[in-house]
């Protein structure tokens, strides 16, 4: 197990989080908001990308890793996600939501640093990074990032598991990268609860417009992935 991972007891507590409030929580309530925000904040893994001990790879495994045509897109996706999430968090007035979504953005930024360390460790060449300007519509950018994680992780989690079971990548490399997979799962769980809470609390007249925005986001995401 990598030196970057927390000890077994801490790891168990992060993966077996329990809500201590009431057994039944009404969607859109303060208890619902408290639940999904506390989940994200209390399951934060404090690992540091700088101390990750990347395992040595055989020539074949290194060639397979370096030949994957994903590294530019992966780094840029995390860079944009961090800016999008932080921009949305900064304009929130609710302190608990702002704290939780800020942490989400911090973790996205950390994913980019993890990828940067992996690329440096294995000599992977990528194109120069573009500039990431703050989005003009923070809520749109936040929702686009959240739905993007949902659709990408649907495939990425399966591919990650397939690589683990097939031996396509060494077990040590899979284990080292696994905390990022856990964080993405937490982000998705937080986001889908936020969507339900947010929709429930908006006025009825705004819901059709919100539904159209969500449909537009899905259309954009699907088009981008087909392209």
Backbone bond lengths (Angstrom), bond angles and torsions (degrees), N, CA, C in turn:
res aa  C-N    CA-C-N  psi(-1)  N-CA   C-N-CA  omega(-1)  CA-C   N-CA-C  phi
1 X - - - 1.467 - - 1.522 109.08 -
2 X 1.313 116.50 140.18 1.457 121.03 -175.68 1.517 111.65 -65.55
3 X 1.359 113.79 150.04 1.461 119.33 176.28 1.510 111.73 -64.08
4 X 1.353 117.40 -18.58 1.464 119.87 -177.31 1.509 112.81 -76.58
5 X 1.310 117.35 -15.09 1.453 119.45 -176.20 1.518 110.80 -83.50
6 X 1.308 116.21 148.60 1.445 121.34 178.77 1.519 109.42 -75.27
7 X 1.345 117.90 167.56 1.455 120.10 -175.05 1.524 111.16 -70.58
8 X 1.333 115.04 169.79 1.461 121.19 -170.91 1.524 111.91 -61.70
9 X 1.325 117.71 -42.56 1.467 120.77 -178.10 1.522 111.04 -63.62
10 X 1.344 116.49 -45.59 1.464 119.92 178.63 1.525 110.75 -64.50
11 X 1.327 115.92 -41.24 1.461 120.33 -179.74 1.527 110.39 -60.83
12 X 1.326 117.39 -41.90 1.470 121.31 179.65 1.521 110.27 -63.66
13 X 1.330 116.89 -41.77 1.467 119.71 -177.93 1.529 111.43 -66.71
14 X 1.321 117.41 -34.58 1.453 120.47 178.70 1.521 111.94 -71.10
15 X 1.316 117.07 -33.47 1.468 121.39 -176.33 1.526 112.52 -89.64
16 X 1.319 117.88 -6.42 1.464 121.26 -179.70 1.527 109.80 -128.07
17 X 1.336 114.85 48.45 1.458 120.48 -179.94 1.526 110.34 -69.12
18 X 1.313 116.18 141.05 1.464 122.00 -179.94 1.520 109.61 -128.77
19 X 1.318 115.51 132.52 1.463 120.19 175.84 1.518 109.12 -76.28
20 X 1.323 116.53 129.58 1.465 120.41 -174.70 1.532 113.06 -95.29
21 X 1.326 116.91 4.82 1.453 119.55 179.47 1.511 112.06 -83.74
22 X 1.318 115.86 -156.59 1.461 120.86 -177.99 1.525 111.04 -66.64
23 X 1.324 115.56 153.89 1.465 120.47 -177.80 1.523 111.37 -67.42
24 X 1.326 116.70 -37.23 1.467 120.54 179.12 1.529 109.08 -105.20
25 X 1.330 115.93 126.08 1.457 121.09 -179.14 1.517 108.68 -121.52
26 X 1.323 116.17 125.86 1.460 121.03 179.89 1.518 110.05 -79.15
27 X 1.330 116.64 129.47 1.462 121.09 178.58 1.525 109.48 -60.38
28 X 1.313 115.36 131.52 1.452 120.85 179.74 1.511 114.46 91.97
29 X 1.323 117.05 -4.64 1.469 120.48 -178.48 1.523 110.95 -83.50
30 X 1.340 114.84 170.06 1.460 120.11 174.41 1.527 110.53 -63.22
31 X 1.332 116.12 -36.93 1.469 119.81 178.33 1.527 110.56 -63.60
32 X 1.312 117.50 -38.55 1.461 121.79 177.50 1.529 110.12 -62.49
33 X 1.333 115.95 -48.01 1.471 119.77 177.89 1.521 111.01 -59.88
34 X 1.312 116.43 -45.00 1.459 120.49 179.78 1.536 110.48 -60.66
35 X 1.320 116.41 -39.46 1.457 120.68 -177.70 1.528 111.40 -63.22
36 X 1.358 117.67 -53.62 1.466 117.03 -173.93 1.525 112.48 -74.29
37 X 1.337 117.18 -26.34 1.463 119.24 175.59 1.524 111.28 -71.77
38 X 1.350 116.94 -44.99 1.458 119.69 179.58 1.524 111.25 -64.89
39 X 1.339 116.78 -34.94 1.461 120.03 177.29 1.523 110.04 -56.75
40 X 1.336 116.54 -48.56 1.461 119.44 -177.45 1.524 111.45 -66.27
41 X 1.331 115.81 -44.70 1.465 119.73 -175.82 1.523 112.37 -69.34
42 X 1.328 117.34 -38.44 1.464 120.25 -173.60 1.524 113.40 -86.25
43 X 1.324 117.75 -8.17 1.466 119.87 177.41 1.525 111.28 -108.50
44 X 1.315 116.80 15.78 1.471 120.68 178.14 1.523 110.90 -65.83
45 X 1.316 116.08 128.24 1.464 123.16 178.15 1.533 108.00 -94.90
46 X 1.339 118.18 118.92 1.468 119.72 -173.57 1.525 115.23 -84.32
47 X 1.330 118.02 27.27 1.468 118.52 -178.65 1.531 110.49 -63.35
48 X 1.339 115.74 153.94 1.457 121.52 -177.61 1.538 109.54 -116.16
49 X 1.323 117.76 121.43 1.468 119.97 -179.48 1.525 113.86 -55.52
50 X 1.342 116.98 -32.47 1.463 120.38 -175.37 1.527 113.09 -64.88
51 X 1.339 117.61 -23.57 1.465 119.12 -177.12 1.523 112.39 -106.63
52 X 1.326 117.73 10.85 1.456 119.64 176.94 1.528 109.40 -64.58
53 X 1.294 115.32 131.81 1.469 121.78 -179.13 1.532 107.66 -96.65
54 X 1.334 116.47 90.40 1.455 119.94 -178.33 1.526 110.17 -69.92
55 X 1.326 118.09 126.82 1.472 120.09 -175.46 1.527 112.20 -71.70
56 X 1.318 115.24 151.62 1.469 120.45 173.96 1.532 108.77 -68.72
57 X 1.326 116.45 141.39 1.458 121.47 -178.37 1.528 110.16 -115.64
58 X 1.304 115.34 149.21 1.456 120.29 173.43 1.528 108.66 -68.63
59 X 1.325 119.02 159.02 1.476 120.14 179.60 1.525 113.12 -54.58
60 X 1.337 117.63 -39.92 1.467 120.39 -179.77 1.527 111.31 -65.06
61 X 1.340 116.51 -46.04 1.466 120.63 -179.52 1.525 110.77 -65.13
62 X 1.330 116.66 -38.93 1.465 120.34 179.08 1.526 110.71 -64.66
63 X 1.326 116.72 -40.94 1.463 119.77 178.43 1.527 111.44 -63.99
64 X 1.341 116.84 -40.48 1.464 120.32 178.65 1.529 110.56 -63.41
65 X 1.334 115.92 -41.52 1.464 120.43 -179.51 1.528 110.90 -64.87
66 X 1.321 116.31 -47.80 1.462 120.61 -175.43 1.530 112.15 -69.60
67 X 1.325 116.84 -26.38 1.465 119.96 -176.38 1.523 113.29 -82.03
68 X 1.326 117.70 -10.30 1.469 119.53 179.24 1.536 109.77 -64.37
69 X 1.333 118.11 127.77 1.471 120.35 -176.41 1.527 112.77 -87.28
70 X 1.330 116.40 46.46 1.474 119.62 -173.25 1.514 114.27 -121.63
71 X 1.318 117.94 -11.59 1.463 119.21 -165.12 1.528 112.50 -69.48
72 X 1.350 117.94 -40.44 1.470 119.46 177.49 1.522 110.51 -60.21
73 X 1.337 115.11 -48.86 1.471 120.10 -177.88 1.524 110.69 -64.27
74 X 1.338 117.60 -38.55 1.462 120.83 -178.12 1.528 111.13 -64.38
75 X 1.332 116.61 -46.47 1.467 120.67 -179.36 1.524 110.31 -64.54
76 X 1.328 117.40 -44.88 1.463 120.70 -178.35 1.524 111.90 -68.02
77 X 1.323 116.64 -35.82 1.467 120.20 177.67 1.520 110.92 -61.82
78 X 1.331 116.51 -45.44 1.469 119.89 179.75 1.525 111.25 -68.10
79 X 1.337 116.97 -35.68 1.460 119.80 178.03 1.517 112.09 -64.04
80 X 1.335 116.60 -45.19 1.466 120.34 177.60 1.519 111.43 -67.03
81 X 1.337 116.48 -39.59 1.468 119.94 -179.25 1.523 110.63 -60.62
82 X 1.315 116.80 -43.39 1.468 120.15 -179.45 1.522 111.47 -60.31
83 X 1.338 117.24 -46.23 1.467 121.25 179.56 1.532 110.41 -64.39
84 X 1.325 117.05 -43.17 1.469 120.63 -179.04 1.519 111.58 -61.43
85 X 1.333 115.82 -47.03 1.465 120.15 -176.05 1.529 110.70 -68.85
86 X 1.322 117.04 -44.66 1.465 119.86 180.00 1.531 111.58 -63.64
87 X 1.326 117.31 -37.47 1.468 120.20 179.82 1.522 110.62 -64.94
88 X 1.334 116.55 -42.40 1.464 119.11 178.42 1.527 110.84 -65.79
89 X 1.342 116.63 -43.08 1.466 120.10 -178.71 1.526 111.55 -60.52
90 X 1.321 116.31 -37.98 1.468 120.63 -174.42 1.523 113.09 -64.54
91 X 1.353 117.32 -24.14 1.464 118.19 -177.01 1.528 112.91 -100.11
92 X 1.340 116.96 9.06 1.459 120.51 178.63 1.524 110.73 -85.04
93 X 1.313 116.27 141.91 1.466 120.35 177.58 1.525 111.98 -94.85
94 X 1.328 117.75 -22.09 1.466 121.25 179.79 1.526 108.99 -74.50
95 X 1.341 119.03 117.18 1.473 120.32 -173.84 1.526 114.36 -64.26
96 X 1.341 117.77 -36.96 1.459 119.79 -178.80 1.526 111.04 -69.79
97 X 1.334 116.71 -45.45 1.463 120.12 177.25 1.525 110.70 -61.85
98 X 1.331 116.43 -42.77 1.467 119.83 -179.77 1.525 111.13 -62.09
99 X 1.333 116.93 -41.28 1.466 120.37 179.24 1.528 110.83 -63.71
100 X 1.338 116.51 -45.09 1.459 120.30 -177.21 1.528 111.50 -67.19
101 X 1.327 116.92 -45.05 1.466 119.37 -176.97 1.523 110.51 -72.52
102 X 1.319 118.01 -30.48 1.460 120.28 172.94 1.524 110.54 -62.49
103 X 1.329 116.91 -41.85 1.465 119.82 177.09 1.527 110.81 -63.52
104 X 1.326 116.12 -39.38 1.465 120.19 175.82 1.528 109.76 -55.79
105 X 1.340 116.08 -47.70 1.462 120.30 178.47 1.515 112.91 -63.20
106 X 1.338 116.74 -38.87 1.466 120.78 177.09 1.530 110.88 -61.35
107 X 1.323 116.13 -39.89 1.459 119.76 179.96 1.525 111.12 -70.18
108 X 1.334 117.59 -35.00 1.467 119.62 174.80 1.531 110.12 -62.75
109 X 1.331 116.40 -42.18 1.463 119.96 177.90 1.526 110.54 -63.29
110 X 1.323 116.33 -36.57 1.461 120.04 178.67 1.531 110.84 -67.83
111 X 1.333 117.77 -35.62 1.462 119.96 175.97 1.526 110.45 -58.52
112 X 1.331 116.21 -40.20 1.463 119.43 178.36 1.519 111.23 -64.21
113 X 1.336 116.82 -37.75 1.460 119.72 178.18 1.533 110.96 -68.39
114 X 1.347 116.32 -36.56 1.469 119.93 176.07 1.531 109.76 -60.70
115 X 1.328 116.12 -46.72 1.460 119.69 179.68 1.528 110.86 -63.03
116 X 1.326 116.80 -39.36 1.467 120.17 178.74 1.530 110.83 -62.14
117 X 1.330 116.66 -40.35 1.465 120.41 178.57 1.528 110.95 -67.70
118 X 1.334 116.59 -40.38 1.472 120.00 178.21 1.525 110.21 -62.77
119 X 1.331 116.63 -45.47 1.458 121.26 -179.23 1.523 110.96 -61.59
120 X 1.327 115.81 -41.88 1.464 119.70 178.80 1.529 111.68 -67.82
121 X 1.341 116.12 -39.69 1.466 120.29 -176.56 1.524 112.01 -64.99
122 X 1.341 116.50 -34.56 1.465 119.63 -174.69 1.525 113.20 -109.93
123 X 1.328 117.64 9.40 1.455 120.56 174.43 1.518 114.34 66.13
124 X 1.335 117.12 33.67 1.457 121.23 178.99 1.529 108.87 -80.35
125 X 1.325 116.53 133.48 1.456 120.80 179.99 1.527 110.54 -95.12
126 X 1.317 115.91 131.06 1.469 120.51 176.83 1.525 109.06 -132.10
127 X 1.322 115.32 162.79 1.465 120.64 178.03 1.526 110.03 -72.46
128 X 1.333 117.22 156.77 1.477 119.95 176.78 1.529 110.34 -58.40
129 X 1.308 115.38 143.44 1.465 119.84 -179.79 1.524 111.45 -73.21
130 X 1.334 116.59 142.92 1.470 119.06 174.86 1.527 110.47 -80.22
131 X 1.320 115.50 172.62 1.466 121.00 173.40 1.530 108.64 -77.37
132 X 1.341 116.68 142.98 1.461 121.00 179.66 1.530 108.81 -112.23
133 X 1.334 118.10 91.71 1.478 119.49 -179.56 1.525 110.44 -74.25
134 X 1.334 117.89 151.24 1.472 120.28 175.51 1.528 110.04 -61.63
135 X 1.315 118.21 142.57 1.467 120.80 -179.20 1.521 112.01 -69.36
136 X 1.323 116.45 148.29 1.464 120.67 178.56 1.530 111.55 -74.89
137 X 1.327 116.15 -29.90 1.469 121.55 178.30 1.523 107.89 -117.63
138 X 1.347 118.71 92.25 1.470 120.78 -173.37 1.521 114.11 -59.03
139 X 1.349 117.85 -39.00 1.466 118.51 -178.20 1.528 111.19 -68.52
140 X 1.319 117.08 -41.91 1.460 120.46 176.54 1.529 110.12 -58.09
141 X 1.348 116.31 -46.69 1.465 120.64 -178.01 1.525 110.93 -64.15
142 X 1.325 117.28 -40.08 1.463 121.31 178.20 1.521 110.71 -63.30
143 X 1.333 117.15 -46.07 1.460 119.92 -179.89 1.524 111.28 -67.97
144 X 1.305 117.10 -38.50 1.469 119.79 177.21 1.521 110.89 -62.11
145 X 1.330 116.85 -41.11 1.465 120.47 176.90 1.525 110.97 -63.46
146 X 1.328 116.94 -44.29 1.462 120.23 -178.92 1.511 112.80 -63.87
147 X 1.333 116.70 -47.33 1.469 119.45 179.08 1.521 111.20 -68.22
148 X 1.326 117.01 -31.90 1.462 120.48 176.88 1.532 110.75 -62.79
149 X 1.337 115.91 -42.37 1.466 118.90 177.24 1.529 110.97 -62.87
150 X 1.326 116.69 -37.58 1.465 120.00 179.54 1.526 111.17 -60.79
151 X 1.332 116.25 -49.28 1.459 119.36 -175.21 1.533 111.37 -73.90
152 X 1.333 117.66 -39.48 1.467 119.85 -179.51 1.522 111.50 -68.15
153 X 1.324 116.29 -40.70 1.462 119.30 -177.34 1.523 111.77 -70.37
154 X 1.328 117.40 -27.38 1.463 119.90 176.44 1.528 110.02 -54.91
155 X 1.335 116.32 -41.11 1.461 120.34 178.59 1.525 111.58 -86.94
156 X 1.339 116.72 -40.48 1.459 119.94 -174.89 1.524 112.56 -64.02
157 X 1.340 117.61 -39.64 1.456 119.58 179.80 1.529 110.63 -63.36
158 X 1.336 116.50 -39.63 1.454 119.66 178.24 1.518 111.99 -66.16
159 X 1.330 115.92 -42.45 1.464 119.55 179.03 1.523 111.17 -66.62
160 X 1.322 116.44 -37.80 1.464 120.72 177.56 1.532 110.36 -60.89
161 X 1.331 115.49 -45.32 1.466 120.09 179.28 1.525 111.20 -66.24
162 X 1.342 116.59 -39.67 1.460 119.86 178.93 1.528 110.97 -63.38
163 X 1.338 116.59 -41.61 1.463 120.43 178.10 1.520 110.88 -63.33
164 X 1.340 115.66 -36.38 1.464 120.60 179.72 1.523 110.87 -68.15
165 X 1.326 116.85 -46.51 1.468 120.43 -175.54 1.525 112.56 -73.92
166 X 1.328 116.41 -33.37 1.458 119.82 -175.41 1.518 113.19 -83.54
167 X 1.343 116.57 -16.66 1.452 119.29 -175.67 1.518 112.85 80.54
168 X 1.347 117.34 13.62 1.461 120.76 179.33 1.529 109.96 -57.98
169 X 1.334 116.09 -39.13 1.456 121.26 170.57 1.527 108.44 -117.60
170 X 1.329 117.57 148.41 1.470 120.34 179.20 1.529 111.74 -60.04
171 X 1.309 115.86 148.07 1.467 121.23 -179.01 1.525 111.45 -56.86
172 X 1.336 117.29 -36.55 1.470 120.28 -178.14 1.524 111.49 -63.45
173 X 1.323 117.21 -37.71 1.461 120.17 179.06 1.525 110.74 -70.88
174 X 1.317 116.80 -41.95 1.464 121.64 178.34 1.529 109.77 -60.62
175 X 1.323 116.43 -44.68 1.467 121.04 -178.61 1.529 111.14 -65.13
176 X 1.311 116.96 -36.67 1.461 120.79 -179.18 1.522 111.41 -67.12
177 X 1.327 117.09 -36.08 1.454 121.82 -176.25 1.525 112.52 -86.90
178 X 1.322 117.45 -9.59 1.463 122.30 -172.44 1.533 114.75 -60.09
179 X 1.339 121.38 -35.05 1.471 119.38 178.60 1.526 113.76 -57.50
180 X 1.333 117.41 -30.88 1.463 119.92 177.61 1.524 110.30 -65.94
181 X 1.326 117.01 -38.78 1.467 121.01 177.38 1.527 109.87 -62.84
182 X 1.318 117.01 -41.87 1.463 120.66 178.32 1.534 110.67 -61.56
183 X 1.326 116.18 -41.30 1.465 118.83 -179.44 1.526 111.73 -66.19
184 X 1.318 116.49 -39.72 1.461 118.87 178.49 1.531 110.71 -62.40
185 X 1.335 116.61 -39.12 1.467 120.13 178.30 1.531 110.62 -63.01
186 X 1.333 116.83 -40.83 1.467 120.81 177.90 1.525 110.79 -63.95
187 X 1.331 116.26 -41.91 1.465 119.92 -179.91 1.527 111.26 -61.33
188 X 1.319 116.29 -41.32 1.459 120.00 179.88 1.526 110.56 -66.18
189 X 1.320 116.80 -44.43 1.463 120.47 178.50 1.528 110.69 -60.02
190 X 1.320 116.32 -42.91 1.468 120.66 177.53 1.524 110.54 -63.49
191 X 1.323 116.61 -46.13 1.463 120.65 -174.36 1.527 112.43 -64.64
192 X 1.323 117.81 -45.86 1.475 119.02 -177.64 1.526 110.70 -66.08
193 X 1.332 117.44 -31.47 1.460 119.66 174.59 1.530 110.90 -71.38
194 X 1.342 116.39 -38.86 1.467 119.39 176.87 1.526 110.31 -61.12
195 X 1.332 117.54 -43.48 1.470 120.93 179.69 1.522 110.37 -58.32
196 X 1.342 117.16 -47.03 1.465 120.93 -179.86 1.523 110.71 -62.82
197 X 1.326 116.74 -43.79 1.468 121.40 -179.92 1.533 110.76 -65.24
198 X 1.313 116.12 -45.82 1.466 122.09 -177.16 1.533 110.72 -63.80
199 X 1.317 117.30 -45.56 1.469 121.29 -179.11 1.525 110.58 -63.50
200 X 1.339 116.02 -40.13 1.462 119.84 -178.47 1.526 111.53 -64.86
201 X 1.332 117.01 -32.08 1.456 120.73 -174.45 1.524 114.24 -93.10
202 X 1.310 118.18 -3.47 1.463 118.42 177.77 1.531 110.21 -86.64
203 X 1.322 118.31 152.24 1.471 120.95 178.18 1.529 111.01 -58.90
204 X 1.319 116.54 151.19 1.460 121.28 -177.94 1.528 111.93 -57.16
205 X 1.333 117.26 -37.35 1.466 119.70 -177.25 1.520 112.55 -66.96
206 X 1.346 117.18 -21.26 1.469 119.88 -179.73 1.526 112.77 -86.93
207 X 1.315 118.64 -16.82 1.459 120.72 -173.12 1.523 113.86 -64.82
208 X 1.349 119.79 -40.94 1.471 118.00 176.55 1.538 112.53 -60.10
209 X 1.351 116.62 -40.91 1.467 120.30 177.93 1.528 110.85 -64.24
210 X 1.320 115.79 -40.78 1.469 119.68 177.34 1.528 110.56 -61.91
211 X 1.335 117.27 -43.12 1.466 121.04 179.49 1.529 110.79 -62.24
212 X 1.344 117.04 -38.25 1.461 120.26 177.88 1.525 111.10 -65.86
213 X 1.326 116.42 -39.13 1.467 119.78 177.94 1.524 111.04 -64.20
214 X 1.318 116.47 -41.90 1.463 120.15 178.57 1.537 109.92 -63.34
215 X 1.332 117.51 -43.43 1.469 120.93 178.33 1.530 110.51 -61.49
216 X 1.334 116.66 -39.73 1.467 120.58 179.11 1.522 110.79 -65.16
217 X 1.344 116.53 -40.24 1.466 120.33 178.18 1.521 110.65 -61.42
218 X 1.332 116.47 -45.83 1.470 119.52 179.16 1.523 110.92 -61.83
219 X 1.335 117.78 -39.87 1.466 120.51 178.94 1.524 110.79 -62.70
220 X 1.329 116.61 -43.34 1.469 120.86 178.78 1.529 110.53 -63.08
221 X 1.341 116.84 -45.92 1.460 120.74 -177.81 1.535 111.62 -63.56
222 X 1.314 116.59 -42.92 1.462 120.07 179.72 1.532 110.30 -65.36
223 X 1.336 116.87 -42.80 1.461 120.63 179.15 1.534 110.32 -61.16
224 X 1.320 116.91 -44.55 1.472 120.51 -179.72 1.518 111.43 -60.54
225 X 1.328 117.15 -40.07 1.453 119.74 -176.78 1.531 112.25 -76.00
226 X 1.319 116.30 -32.79 1.463 119.28 172.61 1.517 110.00 -64.33
227 X 1.351 116.16 -42.15 1.471 120.50 179.89 1.527 110.83 -64.34
